[in-house]
Amino acid sequence: MKIQYNQKNESDIVINFVFYDSKKIKDFIIKKNGYLTEDLENKIAYLYIDEKHANIDGLTKVIDSFASSIKRNYQINTESLTSHFDIYDALRILIMRLDFHSSVLFKKSIDDLKEVKKFKPQISLIINTFDEKHVDNYVKKIKTISNSVKSARFLQSMPENFLNSEQLAHYVAKDLKQIPEIQVTVFTKSNIEHLGMNLLLSVNKGSTHEPRVVILEYNGDPESKQKTVFVGKGITFDTGGVNTKGYHTEGMKYDMSGSVVAAFALKALAKLKAKVNAAAIMCITDNRSAGDASLPENVYQSMSKKW
């Protein structure tokens, strides 16, 4: 997605938002919520929004529907939203939702090459503003958050045989070590055993991969003693162990989502140089059945020494 200030590309169609109460709505515009009426001769289109959807949630739904069905390049005139929305709310929704639908997720098939070569429509945002610097800073902030969301979603989409516990820990550590403000610590299985983290080890007993704990720390406000810690569940695949989930295991690769959400939330804070102290802890393993897997009624001592 491109951001263009006070200019447009003459070759692409410009989209203007038209609301239910807009004055002088052209007769040929179809007044159905989310419907895009195109005037190809003049390279302009009109995206209609009814009264029910003229709010934050409604606009989000309209953008989601539009972004999932586009067939050509478009430019969105963001100023056409300002009759009903604050420009910053409008930009946040547009950037976050358009980026969401254009995200690259994991694929590994014979059709990958075809997907790369296939034409992918591009969306540009035209921003007409008297305060370009302030708006540009805001856009960069939203793009930073959006990039973290995309990174987390990409890892979520990866199957366990491409992203086991060891690989996930390595990927996140390598990525976030590039940010000087983030301190990265990775605990291997021996570290975890030494610390007595037996509950994590019990989940890992049936696995063919070692568990990992990744600790990420960002201190953006060293004068403050307050600190927020995100703890994310990092089960790269959850079969249920001995108490197997049977046919209900589809989608269990997403059981590591909490850990990557925590990690990339911290990355966004660091990139934005937020004045906060925060940390993210990723507890990573898979949960599967094997000869020495934990049994449902087994009892283990936790790191806090409680049974």
C-alpha positions, 0 to 999 in steps of 0.5 A: 500500500502506498501513501501519497500526499496531495497528489494522485496517479492519473492512471488509477481510479480514485475512490470517493466515499459517499454517505447516506446524507451526502448532498448532491449524490449523483443519480447513477450511484447505487445506494447500497451499503458497501457497493462500489459504483465505477465511472470508468470514463472519468476514472472515478468510483464511489463507495456508498455507506449507509446510515447504519455503517457510518461509524467505526465498526461499520467502516471497518466492515465496509473496508474488509468487504472491499479489500477482499474483492478488489480486481484492479488498482485504486486510489482512495481519497481519504478526504472524502471520509472526513465528513463523518470521521476524524482523519486519524480514525479513518487512516487507522482503519484504512491502513490496518484493514488494507494491510491485513488483507494484503498480508503474505501468509505461509504457503508451501505448494506447487502453486506458490510460483503462480501466486507470486506471478499473479497480478495483485491489485494495489491500493494507494491512499491520497492524503490532502492535509495542511499538516503533512508532517503531523499526519505523516508521523501518525501514518508511520506509527500505524504502519509500525503497528500494522507491520508487527501484526503482519509478522505475528500473523505470518508466524501463526500461519506456519505449520509445526514442521516448519516452525517448531519450538526451537525454530520459533525461538530462533526466529523471534530472537534473531528478529528482535535482536536487531532492535538495540533497545530490546534485550533478548534472552533465550532459555534452552532446555537445560536452563529450563530444567535448572530453573525448575520449570517443571510444568513446561517440561511436563508438556514437552515430555512427548515432544521431539523438540526441546522447549524454549523460553524467550524473554524480551525486555524493553525499558523505555522509561528508566526513571519509572519502576512500573513494568508491564509484562506480556506472557504468551502461550507458545504451543506450536501444536496442541494434540491434547497429548495423551488426552488427545483431541482426536478429530478436533486438532485442525487449527491447533498450530495457532496455539502459539499465537499468544507468544508471537502476539506478545513478542511483536507487541513489544517490538512495536513499542520499541520501534515507536520508542514508547515511554514505558517499561515492558517485557514479553515472555514466550513459553514454547513447546508442542504438546503431543503423545509419546512413550514418556508423555505426561499422563492426565493425572500426573502431578508435577512441582511448579517453578514456585515449588508448589505441587 
